[in-house]
Amino acid sequence: MSKSIKNILIVGVGVAMYLFTAYVYRHVSVFAEPLDQIVSIGFYHCSRVC
């Protein structure tokens, strides 16, 4: 797999996780905090890799 495709996949997964977290945050605030931490770690990793 080429590096550019891998980066696009990482960004895509990050965006999907962010949208999912935003959805959950609106509907089930109990689960928002741990998911938000996961998404923050994901975007931090992506910013380092990309």
N, CA, C, O and CB atoms as a CASP TS submission, in Angstrom:
PFRMAT TS
TARGET T0000
AUTHOR 0000-0000-0000
METHOD Language model
MODEL 1
PARENT N/A
ATOM      1  N   MET     1       0.852  -1.196   0.000  1.00  0.00           N
ATOM      2  CA  MET     1       0.000   0.000   0.000  1.00  0.00           C
ATOM      3  C   MET     1       0.889   1.248   0.000  1.00  0.00           C
ATOM      4  O   MET     1       1.834   1.346   0.783  1.00  0.00           O
ATOM      5  CB  MET     1      -0.965   0.004   1.240  1.00  0.00           C
ATOM      6  N   SER     2       0.585   2.177  -0.865  1.00  0.00           N
ATOM      7  CA  SER     2       1.406   3.384  -0.944  1.00  0.00           C
ATOM      8  C   SER     2       1.172   4.275   0.276  1.00  0.00           C
ATOM      9  O   SER     2       0.144   4.185   0.946  1.00  0.00           O
ATOM     10  CB  SER     2       1.099   4.161  -2.239  1.00  0.00           C
ATOM     11  N   LYS     3       2.142   5.124   0.539  1.00  0.00           N
ATOM     12  CA  LYS     3       2.084   5.973   1.729  1.00  0.00           C
ATOM     13  C   LYS     3       0.914   6.949   1.669  1.00  0.00           C
ATOM     14  O   LYS     3       0.269   7.205   2.686  1.00  0.00           O
ATOM     15  CB  LYS     3       3.389   6.741   1.892  1.00  0.00           C
ATOM     16  N   SER     4       0.633   7.499   0.481  1.00  0.00           N
ATOM     17  CA  SER     4      -0.460   8.471   0.365  1.00  0.00           C
ATOM     18  C   SER     4      -1.812   7.824   0.653  1.00  0.00           C
ATOM     19  O   SER     4      -2.655   8.420   1.323  1.00  0.00           O
ATOM     20  CB  SER     4      -0.470   9.099  -1.034  1.00  0.00           C
ATOM     21  N   ILE     5      -2.020   6.609   0.150  1.00  0.00           N
ATOM     22  CA  ILE     5      -3.283   5.906   0.410  1.00  0.00           C
ATOM     23  C   ILE     5      -3.411   5.612   1.902  1.00  0.00           C
ATOM     24  O   ILE     5      -4.493   5.746   2.474  1.00  0.00           O
ATOM     25  CB  ILE     5      -3.365   4.587  -0.413  1.00  0.00           C
ATOM     26  N   LYS     6      -2.306   5.211   2.533  1.00  0.00           N
ATOM     27  CA  LYS     6      -2.321   4.926   3.963  1.00  0.00           C
ATOM     28  C   LYS     6      -2.687   6.180   4.751  1.00  0.00           C
ATOM     29  O   LYS     6      -3.479   6.108   5.691  1.00  0.00           O
ATOM     30  CB  LYS     6      -0.956   4.384   4.421  1.00  0.00           C
ATOM     31  N   ASN     7      -2.123   7.323   4.381  1.00  0.00           N
ATOM     32  CA  ASN     7      -2.438   8.585   5.059  1.00  0.00           C
ATOM     33  C   ASN     7      -3.900   8.955   4.886  1.00  0.00           C
ATOM     34  O   ASN     7      -4.543   9.408   5.834  1.00  0.00           O
ATOM     35  CB  ASN     7      -1.554   9.711   4.531  1.00  0.00           C
ATOM     36  N   ILE     8      -4.438   8.764   3.670  1.00  0.00           N
ATOM     37  CA  ILE     8      -5.849   9.059   3.411  1.00  0.00           C
ATOM     38  C   ILE     8      -6.745   8.175   4.280  1.00  0.00           C
ATOM     39  O   ILE     8      -7.746   8.642   4.823  1.00  0.00           O
ATOM     40  CB  ILE     8      -6.182   8.856   1.914  1.00  0.00           C
ATOM     41  N   LEU     9      -6.383   6.900   4.408  1.00  0.00           N
ATOM     42  CA  LEU     9      -7.160   5.989   5.245  1.00  0.00           C
ATOM     43  C   LEU     9      -7.125   6.426   6.702  1.00  0.00           C
ATOM     44  O   LEU     9      -8.149   6.391   7.385  1.00  0.00           O
ATOM     45  CB  LEU     9      -6.633   4.558   5.112  1.00  0.00           C
ATOM     46  N   ILE    10      -5.948   6.839   7.188  1.00  0.00           N
ATOM     47  CA  ILE    10      -5.816   7.290   8.573  1.00  0.00           C
ATOM     48  C   ILE    10      -6.701   8.510   8.813  1.00  0.00           C
ATOM     49  O   ILE    10      -7.411   8.582   9.817  1.00  0.00           O
ATOM     50  CB  ILE    10      -4.341   7.620   8.903  1.00  0.00           C
ATOM     51  N   VAL    11      -6.655   9.471   7.883  1.00  0.00           N
ATOM     52  CA  VAL    11      -7.479  10.675   8.008  1.00  0.00           C
ATOM     53  C   VAL    11      -8.961  10.308   7.959  1.00  0.00           C
ATOM     54  O   VAL    11      -9.758  10.820   8.745  1.00  0.00           O
ATOM     55  CB  VAL    11      -7.140  11.689   6.889  1.00  0.00           C
ATOM     56  N   GLY    12      -9.326   9.419   7.033  1.00  0.00           N
ATOM     57  CA  GLY    12     -10.720   8.995   6.907  1.00  0.00           C
ATOM     58  C   GLY    12     -11.240   8.345   8.175  1.00  0.00           C
ATOM     59  O   GLY    12     -12.348   8.641   8.623  1.00  0.00           O
ATOM     60  N   VAL    13     -10.441   7.460   8.752  1.00  0.00           N
ATOM     61  CA  VAL    13     -10.838   6.810  10.004  1.00  0.00           C
ATOM     62  C   VAL    13     -10.946   7.841  11.121  1.00  0.00           C
ATOM     63  O   VAL    13     -11.865   7.783  11.938  1.00  0.00           O
ATOM     64  CB  VAL    13      -9.830   5.702  10.390  1.00  0.00           C
ATOM     65  N   GLY    14     -10.008   8.781  11.157  1.00  0.00           N
ATOM     66  CA  GLY    14     -10.052   9.834  12.174  1.00  0.00           C
ATOM     67  C   GLY    14     -11.310  10.673  12.074  1.00  0.00           C
ATOM     68  O   GLY    14     -11.953  10.964  13.083  1.00  0.00           O
ATOM     69  N   VAL    15     -11.665  11.062  10.849  1.00  0.00           N
ATOM     70  CA  VAL    15     -12.880  11.858  10.637  1.00  0.00           C
ATOM     71  C   VAL    15     -14.118  11.051  11.022  1.00  0.00           C
ATOM     72  O   VAL    15     -15.032  11.575  11.659  1.00  0.00           O
ATOM     73  CB  VAL    15     -12.978  12.321   9.163  1.00  0.00           C
ATOM     74  N   ALA    16     -14.146   9.778  10.633  1.00  0.00           N
ATOM     75  CA  ALA    16     -15.283   8.921  10.975  1.00  0.00           C
ATOM     76  C   ALA    16     -15.434   8.801  12.491  1.00  0.00           C
ATOM     77  O   ALA    16     -16.543   8.864  13.020  1.00  0.00           O
ATOM     78  CB  ALA    16     -15.115   7.524  10.346  1.00  0.00           C
ATOM     79  N   MET    17     -14.305   8.628  13.184  1.00  0.00           N
ATOM     80  CA  MET    17     -14.337   8.541  14.643  1.00  0.00           C
ATOM     81  C   MET    17     -14.827   9.850  15.250  1.00  0.00           C
ATOM     82  O   MET    17     -15.593   9.849  16.213  1.00  0.00           O
ATOM     83  CB  MET    17     -12.946   8.190  15.193  1.00  0.00           C
ATOM     84  N   TYR    18     -14.381  10.965  14.680  1.00  0.00           N
ATOM     85  CA  TYR    18     -14.807  12.276  15.190  1.00  0.00           C
ATOM     86  C   TYR    18     -16.313  12.465  15.015  1.00  0.00           C
ATOM     87  O   TYR    18     -16.996  12.909  15.937  1.00  0.00           O
ATOM     88  CB  TYR    18     -14.046  13.410  14.471  1.00  0.00           C
ATOM     89  N   LEU    19     -16.828  12.129  13.832  1.00  0.00           N
ATOM     90  CA  LEU    19     -18.261  12.275  13.576  1.00  0.00           C
ATOM     91  C   LEU    19     -19.069  11.358  14.484  1.00  0.00           C
ATOM     92  O   LEU    19     -20.110  11.751  15.009  1.00  0.00           O
ATOM     93  CB  LEU    19     -18.578  11.974  12.105  1.00  0.00           C
ATOM     94  N   PHE    20     -18.580  10.128  14.664  1.00  0.00           N
ATOM     95  CA  PHE    20     -19.253   9.182  15.550  1.00  0.00           C
ATOM     96  C   PHE    20     -19.277   9.720  16.981  1.00  0.00           C
ATOM     97  O   PHE    20     -20.297   9.640  17.665  1.00  0.00           O
ATOM     98  CB  PHE    20     -18.556   7.805  15.504  1.00  0.00           C
ATOM     99  N   THR    21     -18.143  10.270  17.428  1.00  0.00           N
ATOM    100  CA  THR    21     -18.066  10.829  18.779  1.00  0.00           C
ATOM    101  C   THR    21     -19.024  12.002  18.941  1.00  0.00           C
ATOM    102  O   THR    21     -19.700  12.119  19.964  1.00  0.00           O
ATOM    103  CB  THR    21     -16.633  11.276  19.094  1.00  0.00           C
ATOM    104  N   ALA    22     -19.086  12.879  17.921  1.00  0.00           N
ATOM    105  CA  ALA    22     -19.994  14.022  17.977  1.00  0.00           C
ATOM    106  C   ALA    22     -21.445  13.544  18.083  1.00  0.00           C
ATOM    107  O   ALA    22     -22.239  14.114  18.832  1.00  0.00           O
ATOM    108  CB  ALA    22     -19.812  14.921  16.732  1.00  0.00           C
ATOM    109  N   TYR    23     -21.784  12.489  17.323  1.00  0.00           N
ATOM    110  CA  TYR    23     -23.133  11.918  17.364  1.00  0.00           C
ATOM    111  C   TYR    23     -23.436  11.357  18.750  1.00  0.00           C
ATOM    112  O   TYR    23     -24.490  11.627  19.326  1.00  0.00           O
ATOM    113  CB  TYR    23     -23.286  10.815  16.299  1.00  0.00           C
ATOM    114  N   VAL    24     -22.500  10.576  19.272  1.00  0.00           N
ATOM    115  CA  VAL    24     -22.693   9.967  20.592  1.00  0.00           C
ATOM    116  C   VAL    24     -22.775  11.043  21.670  1.00  0.00           C
ATOM    117  O   VAL    24     -23.577  10.944  22.599  1.00  0.00           O
ATOM    118  CB  VAL    24     -21.548   8.981  20.909  1.00  0.00           C
ATOM    119  N   TYR    25     -21.942  12.067  21.537  1.00  0.00           N
ATOM    120  CA  TYR    25     -21.930  13.151  22.531  1.00  0.00           C
ATOM    121  C   TYR    25     -23.291  13.825  22.618  1.00  0.00           C
ATOM    122  O   TYR    25     -23.745  14.183  23.705  1.00  0.00           O
ATOM    123  CB  TYR    25     -20.851  14.191  22.185  1.00  0.00           C
ATOM    124  N   ARG    26     -23.939  13.997  21.472  1.00  0.00           N
ATOM    125  CA  ARG    26     -25.267  14.625  21.462  1.00  0.00           C
ATOM    126  C   ARG    26     -26.326  13.716  22.086  1.00  0.00           C
ATOM    127  O   ARG    26     -27.269  14.201  22.709  1.00  0.00           O
ATOM    128  CB  ARG    26     -25.672  14.984  20.029  1.00  0.00           C
ATOM    129  N   HIS    27     -26.173  12.398  21.920  1.00  0.00           N
ATOM    130  CA  HIS    27     -27.229  11.478  22.321  1.00  0.00           C
ATOM    131  C   HIS    27     -26.951  10.762  23.643  1.00  0.00           C
ATOM    132  O   HIS    27     -27.867  10.536  24.434  1.00  0.00           O
ATOM    133  CB  HIS    27     -27.437  10.465  21.245  1.00  0.00           C
ATOM    134  N   VAL    28     -25.703  10.410  23.877  1.00  0.00           N
ATOM    135  CA  VAL    28     -25.357   9.659  25.091  1.00  0.00           C
ATOM    136  C   VAL    28     -24.118  10.293  25.716  1.00  0.00           C
ATOM    137  O   VAL    28     -22.991   9.875  25.448  1.00  0.00           O
ATOM    138  CB  VAL    28     -25.108   8.140  24.772  1.00  0.00           C
ATOM    139  N   SER    29     -24.335  11.292  26.542  1.00  0.00           N
ATOM    140  CA  SER    29     -23.215  12.058  27.098  1.00  0.00           C
ATOM    141  C   SER    29     -22.334  11.213  28.021  1.00  0.00           C
ATOM    142  O   SER    29     -21.186  11.575  28.280  1.00  0.00           O
ATOM    143  CB  SER    29     -23.741  13.266  27.858  1.00  0.00           C
ATOM    144  N   VAL    30     -22.859  10.098  28.516  1.00  0.00           N
ATOM    145  CA  VAL    30     -22.092   9.243  29.426  1.00  0.00           C
ATOM    146  C   VAL    30     -20.844   8.691  28.735  1.00  0.00           C
ATOM    147  O   VAL    30     -19.785   8.569  29.351  1.00  0.00           O
ATOM    148  CB  VAL    30     -22.969   8.083  29.941  1.00  0.00           C
ATOM    149  N   PHE    31     -20.980   8.360  27.444  1.00  0.00           N
ATOM    150  CA  PHE    31     -19.874   7.737  26.718  1.00  0.00           C
ATOM    151  C   PHE    31     -18.988   8.750  26.003  1.00  0.00           C
ATOM    152  O   PHE    31     -17.993   8.369  25.385  1.00  0.00           O
ATOM    153  CB  PHE    31     -20.412   6.750  25.718  1.00  0.00           C
ATOM    154  N   ALA    32     -19.332  10.030  26.077  1.00  0.00           N
ATOM    155  CA  ALA    32     -18.623  11.031  25.281  1.00  0.00           C
ATOM    156  C   ALA    32     -17.170  11.178  25.714  1.00  0.00           C
ATOM    157  O   ALA    32     -16.286  11.312  24.868  1.00  0.00           O
ATOM    158  CB  ALA    32     -19.327  12.372  25.381  1.00  0.00           C
ATOM    159  N   GLU    33     -16.910  11.154  27.025  1.00  0.00           N
ATOM    160  CA  GLU    33     -15.560  11.456  27.492  1.00  0.00           C
ATOM    161  C   GLU    33     -14.527  10.424  27.043  1.00  0.00           C
ATOM    162  O   GLU    33     -13.510  10.821  26.475  1.00  0.00           O
ATOM    163  CB  GLU    33     -15.553  11.550  28.994  1.00  0.00           C
ATOM    164  N   PRO    34     -14.730   9.109  27.267  1.00  0.00           N
ATOM    165  CA  PRO    34     -13.720   8.143  26.802  1.00  0.00           C
ATOM    166  C   PRO    34     -13.557   8.138  25.289  1.00  0.00           C
ATOM    167  O   PRO    34     -12.439   8.014  24.791  1.00  0.00           O
ATOM    168  CB  PRO    34     -14.085   6.750  27.266  1.00  0.00           C
ATOM    169  N   LEU    35     -14.664   8.273  24.545  1.00  0.00           N
ATOM    170  CA  LEU    35     -14.562   8.309  23.086  1.00  0.00           C
ATOM    171  C   LEU    35     -13.810   9.544  22.628  1.00  0.00           C
ATOM    172  O   LEU    35     -13.030   9.482  21.677  1.00  0.00           O
ATOM    173  CB  LEU    35     -15.951   8.274  22.448  1.00  0.00           C
ATOM    174  N   ASP    36     -14.036  10.661  23.294  1.00  0.00           N
ATOM    175  CA  ASP    36     -13.353  11.896  22.935  1.00  0.00           C
ATOM    176  C   ASP    36     -11.852  11.756  23.153  1.00  0.00           C
ATOM    177  O   ASP    36     -11.057  12.272  22.367  1.00  0.00           O
ATOM    178  CB  ASP    36     -13.904  13.073  23.750  1.00  0.00           C
ATOM    179  N   GLN    37     -11.465  11.065  24.211  1.00  0.00           N
ATOM    180  CA  GLN    37     -10.046  10.827  24.467  1.00  0.00           C
ATOM    181  C   GLN    37      -9.448   9.961  23.366  1.00  0.00           C
ATOM    182  O   GLN    37      -8.333  10.222  22.915  1.00  0.00           O
ATOM    183  CB  GLN    37      -9.845  10.161  25.840  1.00  0.00           C
ATOM    184  N   ILE    38     -10.175   8.931  22.927  1.00  0.00           N
ATOM    185  CA  ILE    38      -9.699   8.061  21.851  1.00  0.00           C
ATOM    186  C   ILE    38      -9.510   8.861  20.567  1.00  0.00           C
ATOM    187  O   ILE    38      -8.498   8.717  19.882  1.00  0.00           O
ATOM    188  CB  ILE    38     -10.684   6.897  21.616  1.00  0.00           C
ATOM    189  N   VAL    39     -10.489   9.704  20.247  1.00  0.00           N
ATOM    190  CA  VAL    39     -10.414  10.516  19.033  1.00  0.00           C
ATOM    191  C   VAL    39      -9.248  11.492  19.116  1.00  0.00           C
ATOM    192  O   VAL    39      -8.540  11.699  18.131  1.00  0.00           O
ATOM    193  CB  VAL    39     -11.731  11.278  18.808  1.00  0.00           C
ATOM    194  N   SER    40      -9.045  12.095  20.286  1.00  0.00           N
ATOM    195  CA  SER    40      -7.934  13.029  20.459  1.00  0.00           C
ATOM    196  C   SER    40      -6.606  12.321  20.230  1.00  0.00           C
ATOM    197  O   SER    40      -5.714  12.871  19.583  1.00  0.00           O
ATOM    198  CB  SER    40      -7.969  13.660  21.862  1.00  0.00           C
ATOM    199  N   ILE    41      -6.467  11.113  20.752  1.00  0.00           N
ATOM    200  CA  ILE    41      -5.251  10.330  20.547  1.00  0.00           C
ATOM    201  C   ILE    41      -5.097   9.999  19.067  1.00  0.00           C
ATOM    202  O   ILE    41      -3.993  10.064  18.527  1.00  0.00           O
ATOM    203  CB  ILE    41      -5.280   9.033  21.394  1.00  0.00           C
ATOM    204  N   GLY    42      -6.206   9.645  18.408  1.00  0.00           N
ATOM    205  CA  GLY    42      -6.169   9.317  16.982  1.00  0.00           C
ATOM    206  C   GLY    42      -5.710  10.485  16.141  1.00  0.00           C
ATOM    207  O   GLY    42      -4.869  10.321  15.257  1.00  0.00           O
ATOM    208  N   PHE    43      -6.252  11.671  16.405  1.00  0.00           N
ATOM    209  CA  PHE    43      -5.859  12.852  15.635  1.00  0.00           C
ATOM    210  C   PHE    43      -4.429  13.265  15.956  1.00  0.00           C
ATOM    211  O   PHE    43      -3.717  13.749  15.075  1.00  0.00           O
ATOM    212  CB  PHE    43      -6.814  14.014  15.914  1.00  0.00           C
ATOM    213  N   TYR    44      -3.993  13.081  17.209  1.00  0.00           N
ATOM    214  CA  TYR    44      -2.610  13.394  17.575  1.00  0.00           C
ATOM    215  C   TYR    44      -1.666  12.481  16.803  1.00  0.00           C
ATOM    216  O   TYR    44      -0.658  12.933  16.259  1.00  0.00           O
ATOM    217  CB  TYR    44      -2.389  13.242  19.106  1.00  0.00           C
ATOM    218  N   HIS    45      -2.002  11.189  16.760  1.00  0.00           N
ATOM    219  CA  HIS    45      -1.190  10.226  16.017  1.00  0.00           C
ATOM    220  C   HIS    45      -1.149  10.582  14.540  1.00  0.00           C
ATOM    221  O   HIS    45      -0.089  10.541  13.916  1.00  0.00           O
ATOM    222  CB  HIS    45      -1.735   8.805  16.203  1.00  0.00           C
ATOM    223  N   CYS    46      -2.303  10.933  13.979  1.00  0.00           N
ATOM    224  CA  CYS    46      -2.375  11.276  12.559  1.00  0.00           C
ATOM    225  C   CYS    46      -1.547  12.520  12.268  1.00  0.00           C
ATOM    226  O   CYS    46      -0.857  12.576  11.250  1.00  0.00           O
ATOM    227  CB  CYS    46      -3.835  11.496  12.128  1.00  0.00           C
ATOM    228  N   SER    47      -1.605  13.512  13.139  1.00  0.00           N
ATOM    229  CA  SER    47      -0.836  14.738  12.913  1.00  0.00           C
ATOM    230  C   SER    47       0.660  14.454  12.959  1.00  0.00           C
ATOM    231  O   SER    47       1.438  15.115  12.271  1.00  0.00           O
ATOM    232  CB  SER    47      -1.203  15.805  13.954  1.00  0.00           C
ATOM    233  N   ARG    48       1.065  13.478  13.762  1.00  0.00           N
ATOM    234  CA  ARG    48       2.479  13.105  13.828  1.00  0.00           C
ATOM    235  C   ARG    48       2.880  12.319  12.579  1.00  0.00           C
ATOM    236  O   ARG    48       3.949  12.553  12.015  1.00  0.00           O
ATOM    237  CB  ARG    48       2.762  12.273  15.101  1.00  0.00           C
ATOM    238  N   VAL    49       2.022  11.385  12.145  1.00  0.00           N
ATOM    239  CA  VAL    49       2.339  10.509  11.013  1.00  0.00           C
ATOM    240  C   VAL    49       2.211  11.255   9.690  1.00  0.00           C
ATOM    241  O   VAL    49       3.094  11.176   8.835  1.00  0.00           O
ATOM    242  CB  VAL    49       1.420   9.279  11.013  1.00  0.00           C
ATOM    243  N   CYS    50       1.095  11.988   9.526  1.00  0.00           N
ATOM    244  CA  CYS    50       0.843  12.699   8.279  1.00  0.00           C
ATOM    245  C   CYS    50       1.765  13.895   8.182  1.00  0.00           C
ATOM    246  O   CYS    50       1.716  14.635   7.200  1.00  0.00           O
ATOM    247  CB  CYS    50      -0.627  13.140   8.180  1.00  0.00           C
TER
END
